[in-house]
Amino acid sequence: MALTADRNTQMKDGELIAVPMATNKKIFAGSMVAANATGFATPGATATTLTYLGRAEEFKDNTGGADGAKTVLVRRKHAFKWKNSAGDAVTQAELGKTCYIVDDETVSKTNAGGNTQSAAGKVVGVDSDGVWVE
């Protein structure tokens, strides 16, 4: 139903979020974090069911814990510099294009040819020591 009066709409900062962690996962500060198929934080990895979230702001160990037993702070809405895959390097030609998650610190140009990797984000810069991903 459409509003007929003012509404006190709640707000949440979407830049730094606490994400419930997946069971038996360890996430290192500064690493790439993704959401798994059930929505829990997991380190970046070669998989087709991940959704890129951003960079971990802290170390958290949920080894032995159930889904959601711990949360990890994840920074979003920024460009982060990840390592460039040696075997499938992102080049300047990929500027503005999607790159793909290899692991919790590395991105690649393609999804490994066999559709085995999830999208990391858009390439916004390529340096000799890494790839800027938004």
Chimera marker file (.cmm) of the C-alpha trace (Angstrom):
<marker_set name="trace">
<marker id="1" x="0.000" y="0.000" z="0.000" r="1" g="1" b="0" radius="0.5"/>
<marker id="2" x="1.328" y="3.447" z="-0.870" r="1" g="1" b="0" radius="0.5"/>
<marker id="3" x="2.170" y="5.889" z="1.922" r="1" g="1" b="0" radius="0.5"/>
<marker id="4" x="-0.381" y="8.451" z="3.021" r="1" g="1" b="0" radius="0.5"/>
<marker id="5" x="1.876" y="9.983" z="5.693" r="1" g="1" b="0" radius="0.5"/>
<marker id="6" x="5.538" y="10.350" z="6.579" r="1" g="1" b="0" radius="0.5"/>
<marker id="7" x="7.422" y="7.151" z="7.359" r="1" g="1" b="0" radius="0.5"/>
<marker id="8" x="10.380" y="6.651" z="9.689" r="1" g="1" b="0" radius="0.5"/>
<marker id="9" x="12.409" y="4.467" z="7.307" r="1" g="1" b="0" radius="0.5"/>
<marker id="10" x="15.261" y="2.724" z="9.091" r="1" g="1" b="0" radius="0.5"/>
<marker id="11" x="18.766" y="2.947" z="7.659" r="1" g="1" b="0" radius="0.5"/>
<marker id="12" x="21.788" y="0.677" z="7.844" r="1" g="1" b="0" radius="0.5"/>
<marker id="13" x="25.303" y="1.517" z="6.669" r="1" g="1" b="0" radius="0.5"/>
<marker id="14" x="26.081" y="-0.736" z="3.709" r="1" g="1" b="0" radius="0.5"/>
<marker id="15" x="29.809" y="0.030" z="3.673" r="1" g="1" b="0" radius="0.5"/>
<marker id="16" x="30.900" y="-1.933" z="6.749" r="1" g="1" b="0" radius="0.5"/>
<marker id="17" x="28.683" y="-4.923" z="7.444" r="1" g="1" b="0" radius="0.5"/>
<marker id="18" x="28.780" y="-7.807" z="9.907" r="1" g="1" b="0" radius="0.5"/>
<marker id="19" x="28.221" y="-11.024" z="7.964" r="1" g="1" b="0" radius="0.5"/>
<marker id="20" x="27.426" y="-14.347" z="9.651" r="1" g="1" b="0" radius="0.5"/>
<marker id="21" x="30.157" y="-16.863" z="8.795" r="1" g="1" b="0" radius="0.5"/>
<marker id="22" x="29.824" y="-20.275" z="7.204" r="1" g="1" b="0" radius="0.5"/>
<marker id="23" x="30.578" y="-23.327" z="9.291" r="1" g="1" b="0" radius="0.5"/>
<marker id="24" x="34.228" y="-24.385" z="9.646" r="1" g="1" b="0" radius="0.5"/>
<marker id="25" x="35.639" y="-21.335" z="7.845" r="1" g="1" b="0" radius="0.5"/>
<marker id="26" x="38.627" y="-19.171" z="8.720" r="1" g="1" b="0" radius="0.5"/>
<marker id="27" x="38.744" y="-15.659" z="7.252" r="1" g="1" b="0" radius="0.5"/>
<marker id="28" x="41.913" y="-13.557" z="7.420" r="1" g="1" b="0" radius="0.5"/>
<marker id="29" x="41.958" y="-9.772" z="7.732" r="1" g="1" b="0" radius="0.5"/>
<marker id="30" x="42.495" y="-8.224" z="4.311" r="1" g="1" b="0" radius="0.5"/>
<marker id="31" x="41.198" y="-11.254" z="2.442" r="1" g="1" b="0" radius="0.5"/>
<marker id="32" x="38.458" y="-11.448" z="-0.163" r="1" g="1" b="0" radius="0.5"/>
<marker id="33" x="35.113" y="-12.456" z="1.320" r="1" g="1" b="0" radius="0.5"/>
<marker id="34" x="32.171" y="-13.934" z="-0.540" r="1" g="1" b="0" radius="0.5"/>
<marker id="35" x="28.731" y="-15.170" z="0.429" r="1" g="1" b="0" radius="0.5"/>
<marker id="36" x="28.149" y="-18.869" z="-0.209" r="1" g="1" b="0" radius="0.5"/>
<marker id="37" x="24.950" y="-20.265" z="-1.737" r="1" g="1" b="0" radius="0.5"/>
<marker id="38" x="23.186" y="-20.081" z="1.639" r="1" g="1" b="0" radius="0.5"/>
<marker id="39" x="24.311" y="-16.500" z="2.364" r="1" g="1" b="0" radius="0.5"/>
<marker id="40" x="27.114" y="-17.106" z="4.860" r="1" g="1" b="0" radius="0.5"/>
<marker id="41" x="30.554" y="-15.477" z="4.661" r="1" g="1" b="0" radius="0.5"/>
<marker id="42" x="33.323" y="-17.632" z="3.262" r="1" g="1" b="0" radius="0.5"/>
<marker id="43" x="36.812" y="-16.909" z="1.936" r="1" g="1" b="0" radius="0.5"/>
<marker id="44" x="37.038" y="-16.305" z="-1.801" r="1" g="1" b="0" radius="0.5"/>
<marker id="45" x="37.620" y="-19.588" z="-3.641" r="1" g="1" b="0" radius="0.5"/>
<marker id="46" x="37.178" y="-21.255" z="-7.012" r="1" g="1" b="0" radius="0.5"/>
<marker id="47" x="33.464" y="-22.088" z="-6.992" r="1" g="1" b="0" radius="0.5"/>
<marker id="48" x="30.419" y="-21.188" z="-9.063" r="1" g="1" b="0" radius="0.5"/>
<marker id="49" x="28.080" y="-20.458" z="-6.153" r="1" g="1" b="0" radius="0.5"/>
<marker id="50" x="29.806" y="-17.472" z="-4.534" r="1" g="1" b="0" radius="0.5"/>
<marker id="51" x="28.779" y="-13.824" z="-4.450" r="1" g="1" b="0" radius="0.5"/>
<marker id="52" x="31.621" y="-11.331" z="-3.991" r="1" g="1" b="0" radius="0.5"/>
<marker id="53" x="31.158" y="-9.135" z="-0.912" r="1" g="1" b="0" radius="0.5"/>
<marker id="54" x="34.414" y="-7.244" z="-0.337" r="1" g="1" b="0" radius="0.5"/>
<marker id="55" x="37.407" y="-7.239" z="2.046" r="1" g="1" b="0" radius="0.5"/>
<marker id="56" x="37.550" y="-8.713" z="5.555" r="1" g="1" b="0" radius="0.5"/>
<marker id="57" x="38.357" y="-6.075" z="8.144" r="1" g="1" b="0" radius="0.5"/>
<marker id="58" x="39.354" y="-8.586" z="10.794" r="1" g="1" b="0" radius="0.5"/>
<marker id="59" x="40.490" y="-12.168" z="11.351" r="1" g="1" b="0" radius="0.5"/>
<marker id="60" x="37.779" y="-14.592" z="12.409" r="1" g="1" b="0" radius="0.5"/>
<marker id="61" x="37.946" y="-18.353" z="12.948" r="1" g="1" b="0" radius="0.5"/>
<marker id="62" x="34.695" y="-20.299" z="12.875" r="1" g="1" b="0" radius="0.5"/>
<marker id="63" x="36.418" y="-23.690" z="12.849" r="1" g="1" b="0" radius="0.5"/>
<marker id="64" x="34.079" y="-26.088" z="14.612" r="1" g="1" b="0" radius="0.5"/>
<marker id="65" x="31.287" y="-23.501" z="14.639" r="1" g="1" b="0" radius="0.5"/>
<marker id="66" x="27.911" y="-23.770" z="12.959" r="1" g="1" b="0" radius="0.5"/>
<marker id="67" x="26.661" y="-21.445" z="10.234" r="1" g="1" b="0" radius="0.5"/>
<marker id="68" x="26.238" y="-18.017" z="11.814" r="1" g="1" b="0" radius="0.5"/>
<marker id="69" x="28.048" y="-18.855" z="15.072" r="1" g="1" b="0" radius="0.5"/>
<marker id="70" x="30.438" y="-15.946" z="14.387" r="1" g="1" b="0" radius="0.5"/>
<marker id="71" x="30.306" y="-12.835" z="12.241" r="1" g="1" b="0" radius="0.5"/>
<marker id="72" x="33.065" y="-11.096" z="10.285" r="1" g="1" b="0" radius="0.5"/>
<marker id="73" x="33.227" y="-7.396" z="9.423" r="1" g="1" b="0" radius="0.5"/>
<marker id="74" x="33.350" y="-6.873" z="5.664" r="1" g="1" b="0" radius="0.5"/>
<marker id="75" x="34.116" y="-3.569" z="3.937" r="1" g="1" b="0" radius="0.5"/>
<marker id="76" x="32.146" y="-2.975" z="0.734" r="1" g="1" b="0" radius="0.5"/>
<marker id="77" x="31.612" y="-0.250" z="-1.868" r="1" g="1" b="0" radius="0.5"/>
<marker id="78" x="35.318" y="0.363" z="-2.488" r="1" g="1" b="0" radius="0.5"/>
<marker id="79" x="37.884" y="-0.836" z="-5.001" r="1" g="1" b="0" radius="0.5"/>
<marker id="80" x="40.351" y="-3.319" z="-3.515" r="1" g="1" b="0" radius="0.5"/>
<marker id="81" x="43.637" y="-4.445" z="-5.017" r="1" g="1" b="0" radius="0.5"/>
<marker id="82" x="43.822" y="-8.230" z="-5.394" r="1" g="1" b="0" radius="0.5"/>
<marker id="83" x="46.625" y="-10.355" z="-6.796" r="1" g="1" b="0" radius="0.5"/>
<marker id="84" x="46.511" y="-11.056" z="-10.508" r="1" g="1" b="0" radius="0.5"/>
<marker id="85" x="46.346" y="-14.689" z="-11.636" r="1" g="1" b="0" radius="0.5"/>
<marker id="86" x="49.628" y="-15.789" z="-13.194" r="1" g="1" b="0" radius="0.5"/>
<marker id="87" x="47.921" y="-18.279" z="-15.497" r="1" g="1" b="0" radius="0.5"/>
<marker id="88" x="44.933" y="-16.153" z="-16.530" r="1" g="1" b="0" radius="0.5"/>
<marker id="89" x="46.060" y="-12.573" z="-15.968" r="1" g="1" b="0" radius="0.5"/>
<marker id="90" x="43.767" y="-9.578" z="-16.064" r="1" g="1" b="0" radius="0.5"/>
<marker id="91" x="45.151" y="-6.979" z="-18.502" r="1" g="1" b="0" radius="0.5"/>
<marker id="92" x="44.365" y="-3.356" z="-19.286" r="1" g="1" b="0" radius="0.5"/>
<marker id="93" x="41.968" y="-4.648" z="-21.966" r="1" g="1" b="0" radius="0.5"/>
<marker id="94" x="39.664" y="-5.863" z="-19.159" r="1" g="1" b="0" radius="0.5"/>
<marker id="95" x="39.127" y="-2.348" z="-17.746" r="1" g="1" b="0" radius="0.5"/>
<marker id="96" x="35.438" y="-2.060" z="-16.886" r="1" g="1" b="0" radius="0.5"/>
<marker id="97" x="34.868" y="-5.766" z="-17.406" r="1" g="1" b="0" radius="0.5"/>
<marker id="98" x="34.144" y="-8.511" z="-14.897" r="1" g="1" b="0" radius="0.5"/>
<marker id="99" x="36.999" y="-10.492" z="-13.356" r="1" g="1" b="0" radius="0.5"/>
<marker id="100" x="36.679" y="-13.747" z="-11.418" r="1" g="1" b="0" radius="0.5"/>
<marker id="101" x="37.509" y="-15.139" z="-7.959" r="1" g="1" b="0" radius="0.5"/>
<marker id="102" x="40.433" y="-17.588" z="-7.820" r="1" g="1" b="0" radius="0.5"/>
<marker id="103" x="41.008" y="-17.608" z="-4.052" r="1" g="1" b="0" radius="0.5"/>
<marker id="104" x="40.829" y="-15.207" z="-1.109" r="1" g="1" b="0" radius="0.5"/>
<marker id="105" x="43.468" y="-12.874" z="-2.587" r="1" g="1" b="0" radius="0.5"/>
<marker id="106" x="43.529" y="-13.532" z="-6.356" r="1" g="1" b="0" radius="0.5"/>
<marker id="107" x="41.391" y="-12.708" z="-9.398" r="1" g="1" b="0" radius="0.5"/>
<marker id="108" x="41.572" y="-13.913" z="-12.999" r="1" g="1" b="0" radius="0.5"/>
<marker id="109" x="40.553" y="-12.668" z="-16.436" r="1" g="1" b="0" radius="0.5"/>
<marker id="110" x="38.096" y="-15.489" z="-17.159" r="1" g="1" b="0" radius="0.5"/>
<marker id="111" x="36.079" y="-17.999" z="-15.183" r="1" g="1" b="0" radius="0.5"/>
<marker id="112" x="38.704" y="-20.665" z="-15.974" r="1" g="1" b="0" radius="0.5"/>
<marker id="113" x="37.184" y="-21.626" z="-19.298" r="1" g="1" b="0" radius="0.5"/>
<marker id="114" x="34.951" y="-24.265" z="-17.760" r="1" g="1" b="0" radius="0.5"/>
<marker id="115" x="32.684" y="-21.908" z="-15.833" r="1" g="1" b="0" radius="0.5"/>
<marker id="116" x="34.267" y="-22.881" z="-12.517" r="1" g="1" b="0" radius="0.5"/>
<marker id="117" x="34.642" y="-19.441" z="-10.910" r="1" g="1" b="0" radius="0.5"/>
<marker id="118" x="32.287" y="-16.793" z="-9.587" r="1" g="1" b="0" radius="0.5"/>
<marker id="119" x="32.435" y="-13.120" z="-10.551" r="1" g="1" b="0" radius="0.5"/>
<marker id="120" x="34.496" y="-10.844" z="-8.317" r="1" g="1" b="0" radius="0.5"/>
<marker id="121" x="33.494" y="-7.474" z="-9.742" r="1" g="1" b="0" radius="0.5"/>
<marker id="122" x="34.491" y="-4.864" z="-12.290" r="1" g="1" b="0" radius="0.5"/>
<marker id="123" x="38.127" y="-4.115" z="-13.062" r="1" g="1" b="0" radius="0.5"/>
<marker id="124" x="38.829" y="-0.430" z="-12.366" r="1" g="1" b="0" radius="0.5"/>
<marker id="125" x="42.615" y="-0.576" z="-12.675" r="1" g="1" b="0" radius="0.5"/>
<marker id="126" x="45.525" y="-2.868" z="-13.416" r="1" g="1" b="0" radius="0.5"/>
<marker id="127" x="48.933" y="-2.310" z="-11.802" r="1" g="1" b="0" radius="0.5"/>
<marker id="128" x="52.111" y="-4.354" z="-12.044" r="1" g="1" b="0" radius="0.5"/>
<marker id="129" x="51.362" y="-5.779" z="-8.584" r="1" g="1" b="0" radius="0.5"/>
<marker id="130" x="47.611" y="-6.353" z="-8.751" r="1" g="1" b="0" radius="0.5"/>
<marker id="131" x="44.131" y="-5.688" z="-10.024" r="1" g="1" b="0" radius="0.5"/>
<marker id="132" x="41.780" y="-3.049" z="-8.612" r="1" g="1" b="0" radius="0.5"/>
<marker id="133" x="38.285" y="-4.541" z="-8.327" r="1" g="1" b="0" radius="0.5"/>
<marker id="134" x="35.089" y="-2.662" z="-7.521" r="1" g="1" b="0" radius="0.5"/>
<link id1="1" id2="2" r="1" g="1" b="0" radius="0.2"/>
<link id1="2" id2="3" r="1" g="1" b="0" radius="0.2"/>
<link id1="3" id2="4" r="1" g="1" b="0" radius="0.2"/>
<link id1="4" id2="5" r="1" g="1" b="0" radius="0.2"/>
<link id1="5" id2="6" r="1" g="1" b="0" radius="0.2"/>
<link id1="6" id2="7" r="1" g="1" b="0" radius="0.2"/>
<link id1="7" id2="8" r="1" g="1" b="0" radius="0.2"/>
<link id1="8" id2="9" r="1" g="1" b="0" radius="0.2"/>
<link id1="9" id2="10" r="1" g="1" b="0" radius="0.2"/>
<link id1="10" id2="11" r="1" g="1" b="0" radius="0.2"/>
<link id1="11" id2="12" r="1" g="1" b="0" radius="0.2"/>
<link id1="12" id2="13" r="1" g="1" b="0" radius="0.2"/>
<link id1="13" id2="14" r="1" g="1" b="0" radius="0.2"/>
<link id1="14" id2="15" r="1" g="1" b="0" radius="0.2"/>
<link id1="15" id2="16" r="1" g="1" b="0" radius="0.2"/>
<link id1="16" id2="17" r="1" g="1" b="0" radius="0.2"/>
<link id1="17" id2="18" r="1" g="1" b="0" radius="0.2"/>
<link id1="18" id2="19" r="1" g="1" b="0" radius="0.2"/>
<link id1="19" id2="20" r="1" g="1" b="0" radius="0.2"/>
<link id1="20" id2="21" r="1" g="1" b="0" radius="0.2"/>
<link id1="21" id2="22" r="1" g="1" b="0" radius="0.2"/>
<link id1="22" id2="23" r="1" g="1" b="0" radius="0.2"/>
<link id1="23" id2="24" r="1" g="1" b="0" radius="0.2"/>
<link id1="24" id2="25" r="1" g="1" b="0" radius="0.2"/>
<link id1="25" id2="26" r="1" g="1" b="0" radius="0.2"/>
<link id1="26" id2="27" r="1" g="1" b="0" radius="0.2"/>
<link id1="27" id2="28" r="1" g="1" b="0" radius="0.2"/>
<link id1="28" id2="29" r="1" g="1" b="0" radius="0.2"/>
<link id1="29" id2="30" r="1" g="1" b="0" radius="0.2"/>
<link id1="30" id2="31" r="1" g="1" b="0" radius="0.2"/>
<link id1="31" id2="32" r="1" g="1" b="0" radius="0.2"/>
<link id1="32" id2="33" r="1" g="1" b="0" radius="0.2"/>
<link id1="33" id2="34" r="1" g="1" b="0" radius="0.2"/>
<link id1="34" id2="35" r="1" g="1" b="0" radius="0.2"/>
<link id1="35" id2="36" r="1" g="1" b="0" radius="0.2"/>
<link id1="36" id2="37" r="1" g="1" b="0" radius="0.2"/>
<link id1="37" id2="38" r="1" g="1" b="0" radius="0.2"/>
<link id1="38" id2="39" r="1" g="1" b="0" radius="0.2"/>
<link id1="39" id2="40" r="1" g="1" b="0" radius="0.2"/>
<link id1="40" id2="41" r="1" g="1" b="0" radius="0.2"/>
<link id1="41" id2="42" r="1" g="1" b="0" radius="0.2"/>
<link id1="42" id2="43" r="1" g="1" b="0" radius="0.2"/>
<link id1="43" id2="44" r="1" g="1" b="0" radius="0.2"/>
<link id1="44" id2="45" r="1" g="1" b="0" radius="0.2"/>
<link id1="45" id2="46" r="1" g="1" b="0" radius="0.2"/>
<link id1="46" id2="47" r="1" g="1" b="0" radius="0.2"/>
<link id1="47" id2="48" r="1" g="1" b="0" radius="0.2"/>
<link id1="48" id2="49" r="1" g="1" b="0" radius="0.2"/>
<link id1="49" id2="50" r="1" g="1" b="0" radius="0.2"/>
<link id1="50" id2="51" r="1" g="1" b="0" radius="0.2"/>
<link id1="51" id2="52" r="1" g="1" b="0" radius="0.2"/>
<link id1="52" id2="53" r="1" g="1" b="0" radius="0.2"/>
<link id1="53" id2="54" r="1" g="1" b="0" radius="0.2"/>
<link id1="54" id2="55" r="1" g="1" b="0" radius="0.2"/>
<link id1="55" id2="56" r="1" g="1" b="0" radius="0.2"/>
<link id1="56" id2="57" r="1" g="1" b="0" radius="0.2"/>
<link id1="57" id2="58" r="1" g="1" b="0" radius="0.2"/>
<link id1="58" id2="59" r="1" g="1" b="0" radius="0.2"/>
<link id1="59" id2="60" r="1" g="1" b="0" radius="0.2"/>
<link id1="60" id2="61" r="1" g="1" b="0" radius="0.2"/>
<link id1="61" id2="62" r="1" g="1" b="0" radius="0.2"/>
<link id1="62" id2="63" r="1" g="1" b="0" radius="0.2"/>
<link id1="63" id2="64" r="1" g="1" b="0" radius="0.2"/>
<link id1="64" id2="65" r="1" g="1" b="0" radius="0.2"/>
<link id1="65" id2="66" r="1" g="1" b="0" radius="0.2"/>
<link id1="66" id2="67" r="1" g="1" b="0" radius="0.2"/>
<link id1="67" id2="68" r="1" g="1" b="0" radius="0.2"/>
<link id1="68" id2="69" r="1" g="1" b="0" radius="0.2"/>
<link id1="69" id2="70" r="1" g="1" b="0" radius="0.2"/>
<link id1="70" id2="71" r="1" g="1" b="0" radius="0.2"/>
<link id1="71" id2="72" r="1" g="1" b="0" radius="0.2"/>
<link id1="72" id2="73" r="1" g="1" b="0" radius="0.2"/>
<link id1="73" id2="74" r="1" g="1" b="0" radius="0.2"/>
<link id1="74" id2="75" r="1" g="1" b="0" radius="0.2"/>
<link id1="75" id2="76" r="1" g="1" b="0" radius="0.2"/>
<link id1="76" id2="77" r="1" g="1" b="0" radius="0.2"/>
<link id1="77" id2="78" r="1" g="1" b="0" radius="0.2"/>
<link id1="78" id2="79" r="1" g="1" b="0" radius="0.2"/>
<link id1="79" id2="80" r="1" g="1" b="0" radius="0.2"/>
<link id1="80" id2="81" r="1" g="1" b="0" radius="0.2"/>
<link id1="81" id2="82" r="1" g="1" b="0" radius="0.2"/>
<link id1="82" id2="83" r="1" g="1" b="0" radius="0.2"/>
<link id1="83" id2="84" r="1" g="1" b="0" radius="0.2"/>
<link id1="84" id2="85" r="1" g="1" b="0" radius="0.2"/>
<link id1="85" id2="86" r="1" g="1" b="0" radius="0.2"/>
<link id1="86" id2="87" r="1" g="1" b="0" radius="0.2"/>
<link id1="87" id2="88" r="1" g="1" b="0" radius="0.2"/>
<link id1="88" id2="89" r="1" g="1" b="0" radius="0.2"/>
<link id1="89" id2="90" r="1" g="1" b="0" radius="0.2"/>
<link id1="90" id2="91" r="1" g="1" b="0" radius="0.2"/>
<link id1="91" id2="92" r="1" g="1" b="0" radius="0.2"/>
<link id1="92" id2="93" r="1" g="1" b="0" radius="0.2"/>
<link id1="93" id2="94" r="1" g="1" b="0" radius="0.2"/>
<link id1="94" id2="95" r="1" g="1" b="0" radius="0.2"/>
<link id1="95" id2="96" r="1" g="1" b="0" radius="0.2"/>
<link id1="96" id2="97" r="1" g="1" b="0" radius="0.2"/>
<link id1="97" id2="98" r="1" g="1" b="0" radius="0.2"/>
<link id1="98" id2="99" r="1" g="1" b="0" radius="0.2"/>
<link id1="99" id2="100" r="1" g="1" b="0" radius="0.2"/>
<link id1="100" id2="101" r="1" g="1" b="0" radius="0.2"/>
<link id1="101" id2="102" r="1" g="1" b="0" radius="0.2"/>
<link id1="102" id2="103" r="1" g="1" b="0" radius="0.2"/>
<link id1="103" id2="104" r="1" g="1" b="0" radius="0.2"/>
<link id1="104" id2="105" r="1" g="1" b="0" radius="0.2"/>
<link id1="105" id2="106" r="1" g="1" b="0" radius="0.2"/>
<link id1="106" id2="107" r="1" g="1" b="0" radius="0.2"/>
<link id1="107" id2="108" r="1" g="1" b="0" radius="0.2"/>
<link id1="108" id2="109" r="1" g="1" b="0" radius="0.2"/>
<link id1="109" id2="110" r="1" g="1" b="0" radius="0.2"/>
<link id1="110" id2="111" r="1" g="1" b="0" radius="0.2"/>
<link id1="111" id2="112" r="1" g="1" b="0" radius="0.2"/>
<link id1="112" id2="113" r="1" g="1" b="0" radius="0.2"/>
<link id1="113" id2="114" r="1" g="1" b="0" radius="0.2"/>
<link id1="114" id2="115" r="1" g="1" b="0" radius="0.2"/>
<link id1="115" id2="116" r="1" g="1" b="0" radius="0.2"/>
<link id1="116" id2="117" r="1" g="1" b="0" radius="0.2"/>
<link id1="117" id2="118" r="1" g="1" b="0" radius="0.2"/>
<link id1="118" id2="119" r="1" g="1" b="0" radius="0.2"/>
<link id1="119" id2="120" r="1" g="1" b="0" radius="0.2"/>
<link id1="120" id2="121" r="1" g="1" b="0" radius="0.2"/>
<link id1="121" id2="122" r="1" g="1" b="0" radius="0.2"/>
<link id1="122" id2="123" r="1" g="1" b="0" radius="0.2"/>
<link id1="123" id2="124" r="1" g="1" b="0" radius="0.2"/>
<link id1="124" id2="125" r="1" g="1" b="0" radius="0.2"/>
<link id1="125" id2="126" r="1" g="1" b="0" radius="0.2"/>
<link id1="126" id2="127" r="1" g="1" b="0" radius="0.2"/>
<link id1="127" id2="128" r="1" g="1" b="0" radius="0.2"/>
<link id1="128" id2="129" r="1" g="1" b="0" radius="0.2"/>
<link id1="129" id2="130" r="1" g="1" b="0" radius="0.2"/>
<link id1="130" id2="131" r="1" g="1" b="0" radius="0.2"/>
<link id1="131" id2="132" r="1" g="1" b="0" radius="0.2"/>
<link id1="132" id2="133" r="1" g="1" b="0" radius="0.2"/>
<link id1="133" id2="134" r="1" g="1" b="0" radius="0.2"/>
</marker_set>
